[in-house]
Amino acid sequence: GGKAELIELSAEEEEMAIHAARALGLRVAGVDMIQSARGPLVLEVNASPGLEGIEQATGKDIAGEIIAYVERSVKH
């Protein structure tokens, strides 16, 4: 029930999101995070994330970018 908002991730946040997805064996995932008094925290990792909110927030075709990523991965 949250709202997607475009932000710049810090290096720490990016590393945490990638680590969380990889820990679950996921190459494509949605990682929900929040800022806390202790720093960034991972709330959940979604193997099949909803894309509507992030596509609206970014103005990008995220589904298309995921498809292109998978196609590149298969070719290598």
Buried (B, 14 or more C-beta within 10 A) or exposed (E): EEEBEEEEEEEEBEEBBEEBBEEEEBEBBBBBBEEEEEEBEBEEBBEEBEBEBBBEBEEEEBEEBBEEEEEEEEEE
